[in-house]
Each structure stands twice: as structure tokens, then as C-alpha cells.
């Protein structure tokens, strides 16, 4: 559960987001409030260091999911688990 106007630290594993030399790539973070049908951008690109602090915005939803993707190739992505925003 996440509360509007509070900071949510989004975390992920960086193992799959490395360049051929093993350096972290940038990733795009998106939010869906309808289980993955529609997406809004949280950040276009952030360093893939395993976490990002986001101030939660409205509206409320009990069907939210975060998507992590390659900013240059949106077909390469991973999604997190469903959560709620209040």
C-alpha cells in the first residue's frame, strides 16, 4: 500500500539491466493504475542502481503496477507486483 504525497522507494534487481561490460544501464519507470492496460511515466530515465524515490501521486487505485523498461527499446521490460495507492 502506498499513500498519496508520501515517498515510495521503488526497488528492483539490477542483474538483468547491465551493458555488455557489466555496467548499469538507464531504465524508464512507468505506473499503471489499471493493472497494466494504460501507463504513465514516473521517470523517463534513471540510473539502474536498484532504487528510485517517488512521491506518490493520485488518483487512488487498488490495481497499480510498476513497469521497468529500456528507455531506448520499450519492448524490453519487466513488471512488478500489484499494489494499492490511497
PyMOL Python script that loads the backbone (N, CA, C, O; Angstrom):
from pymol import cmd

cmd.read_pdbstr("""\
ATOM      1  N   UNK A   1       0.847  -1.178   0.000  1.00  0.00           N
ATOM      2  CA  UNK A   1       0.000   0.000   0.000  1.00  0.00           C
ATOM      3  C   UNK A   1       0.890   1.237   0.000  1.00  0.00           C
ATOM      4  O   UNK A   1       1.884   1.292   0.723  1.00  0.00           O
ATOM      5  N   UNK A   2       0.535   2.217  -0.802  1.00  0.00           N
ATOM      6  CA  UNK A   2       1.238   3.488  -0.883  1.00  0.00           C
ATOM      7  C   UNK A   2       0.234   4.605  -0.660  1.00  0.00           C
ATOM      8  O   UNK A   2      -0.930   4.500  -1.048  1.00  0.00           O
ATOM      9  N   UNK A   3       0.691   5.663  -0.037  1.00  0.00           N
ATOM     10  CA  UNK A   3      -0.192   6.776   0.320  1.00  0.00           C
ATOM     11  C   UNK A   3       0.187   7.998  -0.505  1.00  0.00           C
ATOM     12  O   UNK A   3       1.365   8.338  -0.616  1.00  0.00           O
ATOM     13  N   UNK A   4      -0.820   8.661  -1.086  1.00  0.00           N
ATOM     14  CA  UNK A   4      -0.611   9.849  -1.911  1.00  0.00           C
ATOM     15  C   UNK A   4       0.148  10.898  -1.106  1.00  0.00           C
ATOM     16  O   UNK A   4      -0.149  11.128   0.066  1.00  0.00           O
ATOM     17  N   UNK A   5       1.128  11.531  -1.745  1.00  0.00           N
ATOM     18  CA  UNK A   5       2.010  12.574  -1.214  1.00  0.00           C
ATOM     19  C   UNK A   5       3.099  12.042  -0.290  1.00  0.00           C
ATOM     20  O   UNK A   5       3.877  12.835   0.240  1.00  0.00           O
ATOM     21  N   UNK A   6       3.185  10.744  -0.079  1.00  0.00           N
ATOM     22  CA  UNK A   6       4.296  10.170   0.668  1.00  0.00           C
ATOM     23  C   UNK A   6       5.292   9.576  -0.315  1.00  0.00           C
ATOM     24  O   UNK A   6       4.947   9.268  -1.456  1.00  0.00           O
ATOM     25  N   UNK A   7       6.532   9.417   0.139  1.00  0.00           N
ATOM     26  CA  UNK A   7       7.580   8.884  -0.726  1.00  0.00           C
ATOM     27  C   UNK A   7       7.562   7.359  -0.715  1.00  0.00           C
ATOM     28  O   UNK A   7       7.570   6.728   0.342  1.00  0.00           O
ATOM     29  N   UNK A   8       7.538   6.788  -1.908  1.00  0.00           N
ATOM     30  CA  UNK A   8       7.643   5.347  -2.102  1.00  0.00           C
ATOM     31  C   UNK A   8       9.017   5.077  -2.705  1.00  0.00           C
ATOM     32  O   UNK A   8       9.369   5.654  -3.734  1.00  0.00           O
ATOM     33  N   UNK A   9       9.790   4.205  -2.069  1.00  0.00           N
ATOM     34  CA  UNK A   9      11.072   3.812  -2.636  1.00  0.00           C
ATOM     35  C   UNK A   9      10.819   2.563  -3.482  1.00  0.00           C
ATOM     36  O   UNK A   9      10.535   1.483  -2.962  1.00  0.00           O
ATOM     37  N   UNK A  10      10.929   2.743  -4.793  1.00  0.00           N
ATOM     38  CA  UNK A  10      10.740   1.651  -5.749  1.00  0.00           C
ATOM     39  C   UNK A  10      12.074   0.924  -5.855  1.00  0.00           C
ATOM     40  O   UNK A  10      13.107   1.551  -6.086  1.00  0.00           O
ATOM     41  N   UNK A  11      12.056  -0.386  -5.687  1.00  0.00           N
ATOM     42  CA  UNK A  11      13.300  -1.153  -5.753  1.00  0.00           C
ATOM     43  C   UNK A  11      13.189  -2.267  -6.785  1.00  0.00           C
ATOM     44  O   UNK A  11      12.099  -2.752  -7.085  1.00  0.00           O
ATOM     45  N   UNK A  12      14.328  -2.656  -7.316  1.00  0.00           N
ATOM     46  CA  UNK A  12      14.384  -3.730  -8.301  1.00  0.00           C
ATOM     47  C   UNK A  12      15.790  -4.328  -8.283  1.00  0.00           C
ATOM     48  O   UNK A  12      16.721  -3.755  -7.717  1.00  0.00           O
ATOM     49  N   UNK A  13      15.917  -5.485  -8.911  1.00  0.00           N
ATOM     50  CA  UNK A  13      17.212  -6.144  -9.056  1.00  0.00           C
ATOM     51  C   UNK A  13      17.891  -5.609 -10.297  1.00  0.00           C
ATOM     52  O   UNK A  13      17.265  -5.507 -11.353  1.00  0.00           O
ATOM     53  N   UNK A  14      19.151  -5.270 -10.185  1.00  0.00           N
ATOM     54  CA  UNK A  14      19.866  -4.708 -11.333  1.00  0.00           C
ATOM     55  C   UNK A  14      20.542  -5.774 -12.195  1.00  0.00           C
ATOM     56  O   UNK A  14      21.191  -5.434 -13.184  1.00  0.00           O
ATOM     57  N   UNK A  15      20.409  -7.030 -11.851  1.00  0.00           N
ATOM     58  CA  UNK A  15      21.108  -8.102 -12.550  1.00  0.00           C
ATOM     59  C   UNK A  15      20.815  -8.157 -14.049  1.00  0.00           C
ATOM     60  O   UNK A  15      21.708  -8.471 -14.836  1.00  0.00           O
ATOM     61  N   UNK A  16      19.592  -7.861 -14.453  1.00  0.00           N
ATOM     62  CA  UNK A  16      19.205  -8.004 -15.856  1.00  0.00           C
ATOM     63  C   UNK A  16      19.383  -6.733 -16.673  1.00  0.00           C
ATOM     64  O   UNK A  16      19.115  -6.737 -17.874  1.00  0.00           O
ATOM     65  N   UNK A  17      19.827  -5.649 -16.054  1.00  0.00           N
ATOM     66  CA  UNK A  17      19.881  -4.360 -16.729  1.00  0.00           C
ATOM     67  C   UNK A  17      21.317  -3.850 -16.832  1.00  0.00           C
ATOM     68  O   UNK A  17      21.608  -2.726 -16.424  1.00  0.00           O
ATOM     69  N   UNK A  18      22.209  -4.672 -17.374  1.00  0.00           N
ATOM     70  CA  UNK A  18      23.616  -4.309 -17.496  1.00  0.00           C
ATOM     71  C   UNK A  18      24.039  -4.295 -18.966  1.00  0.00           C
ATOM     72  O   UNK A  18      23.524  -5.056 -19.785  1.00  0.00           O
ATOM     73  N   UNK A  19      24.995  -3.404 -19.282  1.00  0.00           N
ATOM     74  CA  UNK A  19      25.538  -3.410 -20.635  1.00  0.00           C
ATOM     75  C   UNK A  19      26.518  -4.581 -20.756  1.00  0.00           C
ATOM     76  O   UNK A  19      26.782  -5.260 -19.763  1.00  0.00           O
ATOM     77  N   UNK A  20      27.066  -4.832 -21.958  1.00  0.00           N
ATOM     78  CA  UNK A  20      27.967  -5.979 -22.133  1.00  0.00           C
ATOM     79  C   UNK A  20      29.200  -5.956 -21.219  1.00  0.00           C
ATOM     80  O   UNK A  20      29.793  -7.003 -20.957  1.00  0.00           O
ATOM     81  N   UNK A  21      29.584  -4.778 -20.737  1.00  0.00           N
ATOM     82  CA  UNK A  21      30.732  -4.670 -19.834  1.00  0.00           C
ATOM     83  C   UNK A  21      30.342  -4.811 -18.370  1.00  0.00           C
ATOM     84  O   UNK A  21      31.198  -4.713 -17.491  1.00  0.00           O
ATOM     85  N   UNK A  22      29.050  -5.041 -18.093  1.00  0.00           N
ATOM     86  CA  UNK A  22      28.589  -5.207 -16.723  1.00  0.00           C
ATOM     87  C   UNK A  22      28.232  -3.919 -16.007  1.00  0.00           C
ATOM     88  O   UNK A  22      28.035  -3.927 -14.792  1.00  0.00           O
ATOM     89  N   UNK A  23      28.145  -2.802 -16.739  1.00  0.00           N
ATOM     90  CA  UNK A  23      27.791  -1.515 -16.143  1.00  0.00           C
ATOM     91  C   UNK A  23      26.276  -1.313 -16.151  1.00  0.00           C
ATOM     92  O   UNK A  23      25.608  -1.730 -17.097  1.00  0.00           O
ATOM     93  N   UNK A  24      25.720  -0.676 -15.105  1.00  0.00           N
ATOM     94  CA  UNK A  24      24.271  -0.441 -15.064  1.00  0.00           C
ATOM     95  C   UNK A  24      23.797   0.448 -16.212  1.00  0.00           C
ATOM     96  O   UNK A  24      24.448   1.438 -16.548  1.00  0.00           O
ATOM     97  N   UNK A  25      22.673   0.093 -16.805  1.00  0.00           N
ATOM     98  CA  UNK A  25      22.029   0.891 -17.843  1.00  0.00           C
ATOM     99  C   UNK A  25      21.006   1.818 -17.211  1.00  0.00           C
ATOM    100  O   UNK A  25      20.653   1.644 -16.045  1.00  0.00           O
ATOM    101  N   UNK A  26      20.528   2.793 -17.955  1.00  0.00           N
ATOM    102  CA  UNK A  26      19.408   3.611 -17.501  1.00  0.00           C
ATOM    103  C   UNK A  26      18.124   2.833 -17.723  1.00  0.00           C
ATOM    104  O   UNK A  26      18.030   2.024 -18.645  1.00  0.00           O
ATOM    105  N   UNK A  27      17.139   3.081 -16.876  1.00  0.00           N
ATOM    106  CA  UNK A  27      15.841   2.462 -17.081  1.00  0.00           C
ATOM    107  C   UNK A  27      14.741   3.501 -16.955  1.00  0.00           C
ATOM    108  O   UNK A  27      14.900   4.524 -16.289  1.00  0.00           O
ATOM    109  N   UNK A  28      13.636   3.221 -17.601  1.00  0.00           N
ATOM    110  CA  UNK A  28      12.435   4.049 -17.541  1.00  0.00           C
ATOM    111  C   UNK A  28      11.477   3.388 -16.558  1.00  0.00           C
ATOM    112  O   UNK A  28      11.313   2.168 -16.574  1.00  0.00           O
ATOM    113  N   UNK A  29      10.842   4.189 -15.700  1.00  0.00           N
ATOM    114  CA  UNK A  29       9.861   3.673 -14.750  1.00  0.00           C
ATOM    115  C   UNK A  29       8.491   4.224 -15.111  1.00  0.00           C
ATOM    116  O   UNK A  29       8.325   5.426 -15.318  1.00  0.00           O
ATOM    117  N   UNK A  30       7.504   3.321 -15.183  1.00  0.00           N
ATOM    118  CA  UNK A  30       6.138   3.710 -15.507  1.00  0.00           C
ATOM    119  C   UNK A  30       5.180   3.106 -14.488  1.00  0.00           C
ATOM    120  O   UNK A  30       5.493   2.108 -13.840  1.00  0.00           O
ATOM    121  N   UNK A  31       4.024   3.719 -14.356  1.00  0.00           N
ATOM    122  CA  UNK A  31       2.992   3.269 -13.437  1.00  0.00           C
ATOM    123  C   UNK A  31       1.701   3.026 -14.205  1.00  0.00           C
ATOM    124  O   UNK A  31       1.303   3.829 -15.048  1.00  0.00           O
ATOM    125  N   UNK A  32       1.064   1.920 -13.906  1.00  0.00           N
ATOM    126  CA  UNK A  32      -0.280   1.647 -14.406  1.00  0.00           C
ATOM    127  C   UNK A  32      -1.211   1.599 -13.198  1.00  0.00           C
ATOM    128  O   UNK A  32      -0.900   0.959 -12.194  1.00  0.00           O
ATOM    129  N   UNK A  33      -2.335   2.265 -13.296  1.00  0.00           N
ATOM    130  CA  UNK A  33      -3.334   2.245 -12.223  1.00  0.00           C
ATOM    131  C   UNK A  33      -4.483   1.293 -12.561  1.00  0.00           C
ATOM    132  O   UNK A  33      -5.447   1.183 -11.803  1.00  0.00           O
ATOM    133  N   UNK A  34      -4.375   0.601 -13.710  1.00  0.00           N
ATOM    134  CA  UNK A  34      -5.448  -0.305 -14.129  1.00  0.00           C
ATOM    135  C   UNK A  34      -4.909  -1.689 -14.491  1.00  0.00           C
ATOM    136  O   UNK A  34      -5.389  -2.330 -15.425  1.00  0.00           O
ATOM    137  N   UNK A  35      -3.908  -2.134 -13.740  1.00  0.00           N
ATOM    138  CA  UNK A  35      -3.395  -3.482 -13.916  1.00  0.00           C
ATOM    139  C   UNK A  35      -2.549  -3.713 -15.143  1.00  0.00           C
ATOM    140  O   UNK A  35      -2.276  -4.862 -15.492  1.00  0.00           O
ATOM    141  N   UNK A  36      -2.122  -2.649 -15.814  1.00  0.00           N
ATOM    142  CA  UNK A  36      -1.235  -2.793 -16.961  1.00  0.00           C
ATOM    143  C   UNK A  36      -1.840  -2.442 -18.303  1.00  0.00           C
ATOM    144  O   UNK A  36      -1.191  -2.635 -19.330  1.00  0.00           O
ATOM    145  N   UNK A  37      -3.053  -1.936 -18.331  1.00  0.00           N
ATOM    146  CA  UNK A  37      -3.668  -1.552 -19.609  1.00  0.00           C
ATOM    147  C   UNK A  37      -3.160  -0.201 -20.106  1.00  0.00           C
ATOM    148  O   UNK A  37      -2.930  -0.025 -21.303  1.00  0.00           O
ATOM    149  N   UNK A  38      -2.985   0.746 -19.196  1.00  0.00           N
ATOM    150  CA  UNK A  38      -2.520   2.093 -19.541  1.00  0.00           C
ATOM    151  C   UNK A  38      -1.353   2.449 -18.632  1.00  0.00           C
ATOM    152  O   UNK A  38      -1.299   2.020 -17.479  1.00  0.00           O
ATOM    153  N   UNK A  39      -0.410   3.245 -19.166  1.00  0.00           N
ATOM    154  CA  UNK A  39       0.812   3.560 -18.438  1.00  0.00           C
ATOM    155  C   UNK A  39       1.061   5.055 -18.400  1.00  0.00           C
ATOM    156  O   UNK A  39       0.780   5.764 -19.366  1.00  0.00           O
ATOM    157  N   UNK A  40       1.593   5.535 -17.270  1.00  0.00           N
ATOM    158  CA  UNK A  40       2.047   6.916 -17.140  1.00  0.00           C
ATOM    159  C   UNK A  40       3.503   6.872 -16.681  1.00  0.00           C
ATOM    160  O   UNK A  40       3.899   5.991 -15.918  1.00  0.00           O
ATOM    161  N   UNK A  41       4.285   7.829 -17.153  1.00  0.00           N
ATOM    162  CA  UNK A  41       5.711   7.843 -16.852  1.00  0.00           C
ATOM    163  C   UNK A  41       5.978   8.399 -15.461  1.00  0.00           C
ATOM    164  O   UNK A  41       5.480   9.466 -15.102  1.00  0.00           O
ATOM    165  N   UNK A  42       6.763   7.673 -14.688  1.00  0.00           N
ATOM    166  CA  UNK A  42       7.272   8.172 -13.409  1.00  0.00           C
ATOM    167  C   UNK A  42       8.562   8.931 -13.680  1.00  0.00           C
ATOM    168  O   UNK A  42       8.732  10.054 -13.204  1.00  0.00           O
ATOM    169  N   UNK A  43       9.478   8.327 -14.442  1.00  0.00           N
ATOM    170  CA  UNK A  43      10.696   8.993 -14.898  1.00  0.00           C
ATOM    171  C   UNK A  43      11.112   8.401 -16.237  1.00  0.00           C
ATOM    172  O   UNK A  43      11.049   7.188 -16.435  1.00  0.00           O
ATOM    173  N   UNK A  44      11.534   9.258 -17.147  1.00  0.00           N
ATOM    174  CA  UNK A  44      11.964   8.813 -18.474  1.00  0.00           C
ATOM    175  C   UNK A  44      13.229   7.964 -18.400  1.00  0.00           C
ATOM    176  O   UNK A  44      13.383   7.010 -19.163  1.00  0.00           O
ATOM    177  N   UNK A  45      14.139   8.310 -17.480  1.00  0.00           N
ATOM    178  CA  UNK A  45      15.380   7.548 -17.347  1.00  0.00           C
ATOM    179  C   UNK A  45      16.008   7.835 -15.992  1.00  0.00           C
ATOM    180  O   UNK A  45      16.110   8.986 -15.567  1.00  0.00           O
ATOM    181  N   UNK A  46      16.419   6.782 -15.331  1.00  0.00           N
ATOM    182  CA  UNK A  46      17.150   6.878 -14.076  1.00  0.00           C
ATOM    183  C   UNK A  46      18.258   5.838 -14.102  1.00  0.00           C
ATOM    184  O   UNK A  46      18.149   4.816 -14.780  1.00  0.00           O
ATOM    185  N   UNK A  47      19.316   6.103 -13.366  1.00  0.00           N
ATOM    186  CA  UNK A  47      20.403   5.140 -13.291  1.00  0.00           C
ATOM    187  C   UNK A  47      19.893   3.848 -12.688  1.00  0.00           C
ATOM    188  O   UNK A  47      19.167   3.858 -11.694  1.00  0.00           O
ATOM    189  N   UNK A  48      20.268   2.758 -13.280  1.00  0.00           N
ATOM    190  CA  UNK A  48      19.841   1.446 -12.795  1.00  0.00           C
ATOM    191  C   UNK A  48      20.695   1.041 -11.594  1.00  0.00           C
ATOM    192  O   UNK A  48      21.579   0.191 -11.695  1.00  0.00           O
ATOM    193  N   UNK A  49      20.406   1.672 -10.456  1.00  0.00           N
ATOM    194  CA  UNK A  49      21.158   1.377  -9.241  1.00  0.00           C
ATOM    195  C   UNK A  49      20.327   0.591  -8.232  1.00  0.00           C
ATOM    196  O   UNK A  49      20.773   0.351  -7.110  1.00  0.00           O
ATOM    197  N   UNK A  50      19.110   0.187  -8.630  1.00  0.00           N
ATOM    198  CA  UNK A  50      18.287  -0.665  -7.780  1.00  0.00           C
ATOM    199  C   UNK A  50      17.218   0.032  -6.979  1.00  0.00           C
ATOM    200  O   UNK A  50      16.422  -0.630  -6.313  1.00  0.00           O
ATOM    201  N   UNK A  51      17.175   1.379  -7.025  1.00  0.00           N
ATOM    202  CA  UNK A  51      16.100   2.058  -6.291  1.00  0.00           C
ATOM    203  C   UNK A  51      15.843   3.444  -6.864  1.00  0.00           C
ATOM    204  O   UNK A  51      16.713   4.057  -7.482  1.00  0.00           O
ATOM    205  N   UNK A  52      14.618   3.918  -6.639  1.00  0.00           N
ATOM    206  CA  UNK A  52      14.200   5.248  -7.076  1.00  0.00           C
ATOM    207  C   UNK A  52      13.150   5.735  -6.087  1.00  0.00           C
ATOM    208  O   UNK A  52      12.197   5.016  -5.786  1.00  0.00           O
ATOM    209  N   UNK A  53      13.321   6.954  -5.580  1.00  0.00           N
ATOM    210  CA  UNK A  53      12.344   7.537  -4.653  1.00  0.00           C
ATOM    211  C   UNK A  53      11.339   8.362  -5.442  1.00  0.00           C
ATOM    212  O   UNK A  53      11.708   9.259  -6.200  1.00  0.00           O
ATOM    213  N   UNK A  54      10.066   8.045  -5.250  1.00  0.00           N
ATOM    214  CA  UNK A  54       8.968   8.694  -5.986  1.00  0.00           C
ATOM    215  C   UNK A  54       7.928   9.179  -4.998  1.00  0.00           C
ATOM    216  O   UNK A  54       7.489   8.425  -4.130  1.00  0.00           O
ATOM    217  N   UNK A  55       7.530  10.444  -5.129  1.00  0.00           N
ATOM    218  CA  UNK A  55       6.436  10.964  -4.321  1.00  0.00           C
ATOM    219  C   UNK A  55       5.143  10.523  -4.999  1.00  0.00           C
ATOM    220  O   UNK A  55       4.859  10.919  -6.130  1.00  0.00           O
ATOM    221  N   UNK A  56       4.371   9.710  -4.308  1.00  0.00           N
ATOM    222  CA  UNK A  56       3.167   9.083  -4.853  1.00  0.00           C
ATOM    223  C   UNK A  56       2.133  10.157  -5.207  1.00  0.00           C
ATOM    224  O   UNK A  56       1.870  11.072  -4.428  1.00  0.00           O
ATOM    225  N   UNK A  57       1.561  10.019  -6.394  1.00  0.00           N
ATOM    226  CA  UNK A  57       0.522  10.927  -6.875  1.00  0.00           C
ATOM    227  C   UNK A  57      -0.810  10.199  -6.956  1.00  0.00           C
ATOM    228  O   UNK A  57      -0.850   8.968  -6.965  1.00  0.00           O
ATOM    229  N   UNK A  58      -1.895  10.952  -7.013  1.00  0.00           N
ATOM    230  CA  UNK A  58      -3.221  10.380  -7.187  1.00  0.00           C
ATOM    231  C   UNK A  58      -3.518  10.229  -8.655  1.00  0.00           C
ATOM    232  O   UNK A  58      -2.736  10.667  -9.500  1.00  0.00           O
ATOM    233  N   UNK A  59      -4.633   9.618  -8.967  1.00  0.00           N
ATOM    234  CA  UNK A  59      -5.727   9.198  -8.097  1.00  0.00           C
ATOM    235  C   UNK A  59      -5.471   7.842  -7.436  1.00  0.00           C
ATOM    236  O   UNK A  59      -4.521   7.134  -7.766  1.00  0.00           O
ATOM    237  N   UNK A  60      -6.352   7.510  -6.495  1.00  0.00           N
ATOM    238  CA  UNK A  60      -6.256   6.231  -5.794  1.00  0.00           C
ATOM    239  C   UNK A  60      -6.578   5.088  -6.760  1.00  0.00           C
ATOM    240  O   UNK A  60      -7.288   5.263  -7.750  1.00  0.00           O
ATOM    241  N   UNK A  61      -6.031   3.914  -6.434  1.00  0.00           N
ATOM    242  CA  UNK A  61      -6.301   2.709  -7.220  1.00  0.00           C
ATOM    243  C   UNK A  61      -5.865   1.499  -6.415  1.00  0.00           C
ATOM    244  O   UNK A  61      -4.911   1.574  -5.641  1.00  0.00           O
ATOM    245  N   UNK A  62      -6.554   0.395  -6.595  1.00  0.00           N
ATOM    246  CA  UNK A  62      -6.132  -0.848  -5.951  1.00  0.00           C
ATOM    247  C   UNK A  62      -5.593  -1.844  -6.976  1.00  0.00           C
ATOM    248  O   UNK A  62      -5.488  -3.037  -6.691  1.00  0.00           O
ATOM    249  N   UNK A  63      -5.251  -1.353  -8.167  1.00  0.00           N
ATOM    250  CA  UNK A  63      -4.796  -2.214  -9.262  1.00  0.00           C
ATOM    251  C   UNK A  63      -3.541  -1.632  -9.928  1.00  0.00           C
ATOM    252  O   UNK A  63      -3.439  -1.618 -11.154  1.00  0.00           O
ATOM    253  N   UNK A  64      -2.571  -1.146  -9.104  1.00  0.00           N
ATOM    254  CA  UNK A  64      -1.374  -0.487  -9.627  1.00  0.00           C
ATOM    255  C   UNK A  64      -0.244  -1.479  -9.857  1.00  0.00           C
ATOM    256  O   UNK A  64      -0.143  -2.503  -9.180  1.00  0.00           O
ATOM    257  N   UNK A  65       0.596  -1.157 -10.818  1.00  0.00           N
ATOM    258  CA  UNK A  65       1.793  -1.957 -11.095  1.00  0.00           C
ATOM    259  C   UNK A  65       2.857  -1.030 -11.686  1.00  0.00           C
ATOM    260  O   UNK A  65       2.541  -0.094 -12.420  1.00  0.00           O
ATOM    261  N   UNK A  66       4.113  -1.303 -11.357  1.00  0.00           N
ATOM    262  CA  UNK A  66       5.250  -0.548 -11.890  1.00  0.00           C
ATOM    263  C   UNK A  66       5.878  -1.367 -13.015  1.00  0.00           C
ATOM    264  O   UNK A  66       6.017  -2.586 -12.910  1.00  0.00           O
ATOM    265  N   UNK A  67       6.257  -0.672 -14.101  1.00  0.00           N
ATOM    266  CA  UNK A  67       6.974  -1.320 -15.203  1.00  0.00           C
ATOM    267  C   UNK A  67       8.353  -0.682 -15.302  1.00  0.00           C
ATOM    268  O   UNK A  67       8.495   0.538 -15.216  1.00  0.00           O
ATOM    269  N   UNK A  68       9.359  -1.520 -15.483  1.00  0.00           N
ATOM    270  CA  UNK A  68      10.750  -1.113 -15.641  1.00  0.00           C
ATOM    271  C   UNK A  68      11.132  -1.435 -17.082  1.00  0.00           C
ATOM    272  O   UNK A  68      10.992  -2.582 -17.508  1.00  0.00           O
ATOM    273  N   UNK A  69      11.616  -0.440 -17.849  1.00  0.00           N
ATOM    274  CA  UNK A  69      11.925  -0.727 -19.249  1.00  0.00           C
ATOM    275  C   UNK A  69      13.182  -0.015 -19.717  1.00  0.00           C
ATOM    276  O   UNK A  69      13.682   0.908 -19.073  1.00  0.00           O
ATOM    277  N   UNK A  70      13.670  -0.471 -20.851  1.00  0.00           N
ATOM    278  CA  UNK A  70      14.806   0.161 -21.521  1.00  0.00           C
ATOM    279  C   UNK A  70      14.277   1.435 -22.180  1.00  0.00           C
ATOM    280  O   UNK A  70      13.367   1.355 -23.005  1.00  0.00           O
ATOM    281  N   UNK A  71      14.825   2.622 -21.839  1.00  0.00           N
ATOM    282  CA  UNK A  71      14.328   3.872 -22.435  1.00  0.00           C
ATOM    283  C   UNK A  71      14.440   3.908 -23.953  1.00  0.00           C
ATOM    284  O   UNK A  71      13.699   4.639 -24.610  1.00  0.00           O
ATOM    285  N   UNK A  72      15.366   3.121 -24.523  1.00  0.00           N
ATOM    286  CA  UNK A  72      15.578   3.113 -25.966  1.00  0.00           C
ATOM    287  C   UNK A  72      14.842   1.994 -26.683  1.00  0.00           C
ATOM    288  O   UNK A  72      14.759   1.994 -27.911  1.00  0.00           O
ATOM    289  N   UNK A  73      14.312   1.050 -25.939  1.00  0.00           N
ATOM    290  CA  UNK A  73      13.611  -0.085 -26.543  1.00  0.00           C
ATOM    291  C   UNK A  73      12.502  -0.542 -25.605  1.00  0.00           C
ATOM    292  O   UNK A  73      12.725  -1.430 -24.782  1.00  0.00           O
ATOM    293  N   UNK A  74      11.301   0.050 -25.710  1.00  0.00           N
ATOM    294  CA  UNK A  74      10.210  -0.271 -24.779  1.00  0.00           C
ATOM    295  C   UNK A  74       9.734  -1.715 -24.842  1.00  0.00           C
ATOM    296  O   UNK A  74       8.949  -2.144 -23.996  1.00  0.00           O
ATOM    297  N   UNK A  75      10.203  -2.476 -25.844  1.00  0.00           N
ATOM    298  CA  UNK A  75       9.803  -3.885 -25.894  1.00  0.00           C
ATOM    299  C   UNK A  75      10.567  -4.716 -24.862  1.00  0.00           C
ATOM    300  O   UNK A  75      10.209  -5.863 -24.597  1.00  0.00           O
ATOM    301  N   UNK A  76      11.630  -4.128 -24.275  1.00  0.00           N
ATOM    302  CA  UNK A  76      12.402  -4.812 -23.238  1.00  0.00           C
ATOM    303  C   UNK A  76      11.953  -4.251 -21.890  1.00  0.00           C
ATOM    304  O   UNK A  76      12.265  -3.109 -21.551  1.00  0.00           O
ATOM    305  N   UNK A  77      11.225  -5.053 -21.131  1.00  0.00           N
ATOM    306  CA  UNK A  77      10.686  -4.555 -19.866  1.00  0.00           C
ATOM    307  C   UNK A  77      10.439  -5.692 -18.877  1.00  0.00           C
ATOM    308  O   UNK A  77      10.458  -6.872 -19.227  1.00  0.00           O
ATOM    309  N   UNK A  78      10.206  -5.286 -17.629  1.00  0.00           N
ATOM    310  CA  UNK A  78       9.786  -6.192 -16.559  1.00  0.00           C
ATOM    311  C   UNK A  78       8.763  -5.441 -15.732  1.00  0.00           C
ATOM    312  O   UNK A  78       8.803  -4.212 -15.666  1.00  0.00           O
ATOM    313  N   UNK A  79       7.859  -6.151 -15.107  1.00  0.00           N
ATOM    314  CA  UNK A  79       6.832  -5.524 -14.281  1.00  0.00           C
ATOM    315  C   UNK A  79       6.902  -6.048 -12.854  1.00  0.00           C
ATOM    316  O   UNK A  79       7.304  -7.185 -12.607  1.00  0.00           O
ATOM    317  N   UNK A  80       6.504  -5.193 -11.926  1.00  0.00           N
ATOM    318  CA  UNK A  80       6.463  -5.578 -10.527  1.00  0.00           C
ATOM    319  C   UNK A  80       5.125  -6.199 -10.167  1.00  0.00           C
ATOM    320  O   UNK A  80       4.327  -6.537 -11.042  1.00  0.00           O
ATOM    321  N   UNK A  81       4.891  -6.344  -8.886  1.00  0.00           N
ATOM    322  CA  UNK A  81       3.651  -6.924  -8.372  1.00  0.00           C
ATOM    323  C   UNK A  81       2.589  -5.840  -8.187  1.00  0.00           C
ATOM    324  O   UNK A  81       2.911  -4.660  -8.052  1.00  0.00           O
ATOM    325  N   UNK A  82       1.330  -6.250  -8.183  1.00  0.00           N
ATOM    326  CA  UNK A  82       0.231  -5.311  -7.966  1.00  0.00           C
ATOM    327  C   UNK A  82       0.305  -4.718  -6.562  1.00  0.00           C
ATOM    328  O   UNK A  82       0.682  -5.393  -5.605  1.00  0.00           O
ATOM    329  N   UNK A  83      -0.069  -3.420  -6.459  1.00  0.00           N
ATOM    330  CA  UNK A  83      -0.135  -2.745  -5.174  1.00  0.00           C
ATOM    331  C   UNK A  83      -1.243  -1.702  -5.218  1.00  0.00           C
ATOM    332  O   UNK A  83      -1.839  -1.459  -6.268  1.00  0.00           O
ATOM    333  N   UNK A  84      -1.516  -1.083  -4.058  1.00  0.00           N
ATOM    334  CA  UNK A  84      -2.598  -0.107  -3.933  1.00  0.00           C
ATOM    335  C   UNK A  84      -2.041   1.281  -3.645  1.00  0.00           C
ATOM    336  O   UNK A  84      -1.011   1.425  -2.986  1.00  0.00           O
ATOM    337  N   UNK A  85      -2.735   2.302  -4.149  1.00  0.00           N
ATOM    338  CA  UNK A  85      -2.446   3.696  -3.821  1.00  0.00           C
ATOM    339  C   UNK A  85      -3.690   4.280  -3.173  1.00  0.00           C
ATOM    340  O   UNK A  85      -4.789   4.206  -3.723  1.00  0.00           O
ATOM    341  N   UNK A  86      -3.499   4.865  -1.991  1.00  0.00           N
ATOM    342  CA  UNK A  86      -4.592   5.516  -1.261  1.00  0.00           C
ATOM    343  C   UNK A  86      -4.249   6.949  -0.972  1.00  0.00           C
ATOM    344  O   UNK A  86      -5.045   7.664  -0.364  1.00  0.00           O
TER     345      UNK A  86
END
""", "prot")
cmd.dss("prot")
cmd.show_as("cartoon", "prot")
cmd.util.cbc("prot")
cmd.orient("prot")
